[in-house]
Amino acid sequence: MRNPAQRTPAPSDEAHSPAEQRVSEFAQLDDHALIDELSTLTTQTARMRARMFDLMAELDRRRANAA
């Protein structure tokens, strides 16, 4: 089953690069929507970085205990 949030590309989309498609998609959004999206991505990035730090710290701890 297709995710309803995903749109089926129009035939004209196929002629454009992914970067051009994103710019076209962004052009349809107002400033508030762009800022909201950026805020969401920034929060997700911060969480991913924290998770990566935790994973690296755990690996370091395991290596130190194994030595």
C-alpha positions in Angstrom: 0.0 0.0 0.0 1.3 3.4 -1.0 1.9 6.0 1.8 -0.7 8.8 1.2 2.0 11.4 2.1 4.0 10.3 -0.9 3.0 11.8 -4.2 3.2 10.1 -7.5 5.7 12.1 -9.7 4.1 13.8 -12.6 5.6 12.9 -16.0 7.2 16.4 -16.2 9.0 15.7 -12.9 11.1 13.0 -14.5 12.9 15.5 -16.7 14.2 17.5 -13.7 17.0 16.7 -11.3 16.1 15.9 -7.6 17.5 19.3 -6.6 15.2 21.0 -9.1 12.3 19.0 -7.7 13.1 20.1 -4.2 13.3 23.8 -5.2 10.0 23.5 -6.9 8.5 21.8 -3.8 9.9 24.5 -1.6 8.5 27.3 -3.8 5.0 26.0 -3.0 5.6 26.5 0.7 5.2 29.7 2.7 7.9 31.1 5.0 6.2 29.6 8.1 6.1 26.1 6.6 9.8 26.3 5.6 10.8 27.5 9.1 8.7 24.8 10.7 10.3 22.1 8.5 13.8 23.5 9.2 13.0 23.5 13.0 11.9 19.9 12.8 15.0 18.8 10.9 17.3 20.8 13.3 15.7 19.0 16.3 16.1 15.6 14.5 19.7 16.3 13.7 20.5 17.3 17.3 18.9 14.0 18.5 20.8 12.0 16.0 24.1 13.6 17.0 23.4 12.9 20.7 22.5 9.3 19.8 25.8 9.0 17.8 27.7 10.4 20.8 26.1 7.8 23.1 26.9 5.0 20.8 30.5 6.0 20.4 30.9 6.4 24.2 29.4 2.9 24.7 31.9 1.5 22.1 34.8 3.2 23.8 33.6 1.9 27.2 33.5 -1.6 25.8 36.9 -1.4 24.2 38.4 0.0 27.4 36.9 -2.9 29.4 38.1 -5.5 26.9 41.6 -4.3 27.1 
